[in-house]
Amino acid sequence: MRKRIIILGSTGSIGKAALEVINALGDEVEIVGLAAGNNWRLLAQQTARFGVEQVAIGAESGYDGLKRDCPSGTKVFAGTAGVAELVAESEANLVLSAIVGAAGLPATLAAAERGMDIALANKESLVIAGSLILPLARERGGRLIPVDSEHSAVFQALQSGRREEVRKIYLTASGGPFRTWSADRIEQATLAEALQHPTWEMGPKITIDSATMMNKALEVIEAVWLFDVGPEQVDVLVHPESIVHALVEYCDGSVIAQLGPPDMKTPIQYAITFPRRVPGLAEPLRWDEIGSLNFELPDFEKFPALRLGYEAARRGGSSGAVLNAANEAAVERFRGEQIRFGEIAAVTEEVCRRHRLIEQPTLDELLESDAWARQEVNACCRR
Ligand code: MG
């Protein structure tokens, strides 16, 4: 069946890679909707280039420019609600959810509500509201197909056995730019240093999350939701080469890993063409150049964000929403050079510690917890 896809976050790093992948797939995929946060100029170009009929811009201020630059007859939505409306009104059967951060949640929920398959790059939506999205998708018959490289790898490795045969899931981590630095030096790292990822080219927010290892913390929670395992079954392995993306250990001791070049086009394409595989755009691995693959355990002292991820995964309820929102707000402050690198995790931890857990939160309670955490970060930073 021909895939009719909506790309949420089409002007970001994942969205742009997805357009390249879809362009190469040809007639197999039709883009029926595009949405972006702010960059209405690029969104208008993409709309014209791919002949898309419905588009949405998250920032209301972008509406006039987008409307003017899109081909006439294009239906244009605006605002966070407008992005969700685009999903709710469309006839898509697959949604690529690649808006960064909590902002991606409403549209992801709308896709689950409609029973569409969701190619999920927006890990934050599961971290915040996995307890709502998973049952909703199941009830409405939509599948969640991970795009995050580690989770795509787990998803692929899980096809070698049954869920109840899984003993452990290992998510690999490059270790980020500060893997070999001392704790003191990490504390003082500059914005430019945090933005230099050793192996992956990604957007700024996730690159900073990789430097603190909060990205891996969020991925642990994401894995718990996606694969229905306990946090004690998910381990992190530092693997500086970023070739092995994840490993699944089965009860008989066999380990199935997925390997590939560190190029997001591969997991994006797999999520779109699943369950089929078709020729891809990434350069094949060169084993003679790789030589050796290394693994080490993560340093929880140097990267306290990782511990916060496990704590939130164990506590459940509203704690993922608070962890994510506090981190987003702290990263924003760091990007504005208002706090030091070491303070990102410290402030996030402080806010998580003050939060009063809601065990079975509603969507409104999750959104309130999110807003509360952001205010608390501001209060912490003022002191
Ligand atoms: Mg990842």
Boltz pocket constraint, residues with backbone or C-beta under 6 A from the ligand:
constraints:
  - pocket:
      binder: B
      contacts: [[A, 148], [A, 149], [A, 150], [A, 151], [A, 219]]
      max_distance: 6.0
